[in-house]
């Protein structure tokens, strides 16, 4: 989980990602951020996120992102 927060903090160091409930509704992430986030997840966790998993509910906050990584890592 710490690594997810570190990745997010590199994208937007001014945001407290542990307190954000919905990255989209709160306007924190945009499409360019998503590309950078997915790239960093692949690099750091060695987990490829397939297109069908690029859903808002999988990227709502740090917890849902981490849950996605764990689930994909188990597959």
Phi, psi and omega per residue, in radians:
X1 nan -0.679 3.127
X2 -1.021 -0.681 -3.129
X3 -1.154 -0.624 3.087
X4 -1.112 -0.790 3.116
X5 -1.095 -0.655 3.102
X6 -1.120 -0.736 3.113
X7 -1.088 -0.837 -3.140
X8 -1.085 -0.701 3.135
X9 -1.154 -0.527 3.059
X10 -1.193 -0.554 3.103
X11 -1.239 -0.784 -3.091
X12 -2.490 1.499 -3.084
X13 -1.110 -0.277 -3.095
X14 -1.522 -0.026 -3.067
X15 -1.853 2.398 3.032
X16 -1.559 1.575 -3.036
X17 -1.183 -0.355 3.098
X18 -1.256 -0.294 -3.121
X19 -1.825 -0.212 -3.100
X20 -1.315 2.258 3.141
X21 -1.601 -0.630 3.139
X22 -2.512 1.884 -3.064
X23 -1.083 -0.504 3.141
X24 -1.450 -0.898 -3.109
X25 -1.050 -0.580 -3.135
X26 -1.522 0.013 3.062
X27 1.192 0.486 -3.103
X28 -1.405 -0.789 -3.101
X29 -1.848 2.467 3.013
X30 -2.058 -3.064 -3.047
X31 -1.133 -0.640 3.089
X32 -1.142 -0.704 3.076
X33 -1.048 -0.677 -3.139
X34 -1.097 -0.741 3.112
X35 -1.071 -0.813 3.129
X36 -1.119 -0.704 3.138
X37 -1.108 -0.843 -3.138
X38 -1.090 -0.704 3.112
X39 -1.102 -0.761 3.133
X40 -1.186 -0.659 3.095
X41 -1.076 -0.761 3.104
X42 -1.060 -0.778 -3.100
X43 -1.185 -0.838 -3.041
X44 -1.327 -0.775 -3.038
X45 -1.755 -0.148 -3.066
X46 0.972 0.779 3.135
X47 -2.184 2.122 3.077
X48 -1.545 2.311 3.131
X49 -1.763 1.960 -3.141
X50 -1.198 2.721 -3.093
X51 -0.950 -0.662 -3.100
X52 -1.200 -0.216 3.092
X53 -1.673 -0.053 3.139
X54 -1.425 1.133 -3.098
X55 -1.951 2.543 -3.137
X56 -0.937 -0.645 -3.107
X57 -1.170 -0.391 3.093
X58 -1.445 -0.209 -3.073
X59 -2.227 0.506 -3.129
X60 -1.142 -0.754 -3.105
X61 -2.753 -3.125 -3.083
X62 -1.039 -0.637 -3.120
X63 -1.167 -0.753 -3.137
X64 -1.238 -0.570 3.077
X65 -1.145 -0.790 3.134
X66 -1.115 -0.694 3.099
X67 -1.087 -0.695 3.091
X68 -1.089 -0.812 3.136
X69 -1.035 -0.812 3.136
X70 -1.066 -0.754 -3.124
X71 -1.129 -0.784 3.140
X72 -1.199 -0.563 3.129
X73 -1.187 -0.528 3.134
X74 -1.353 -0.393 -3.079
X75 -1.321 nan nan
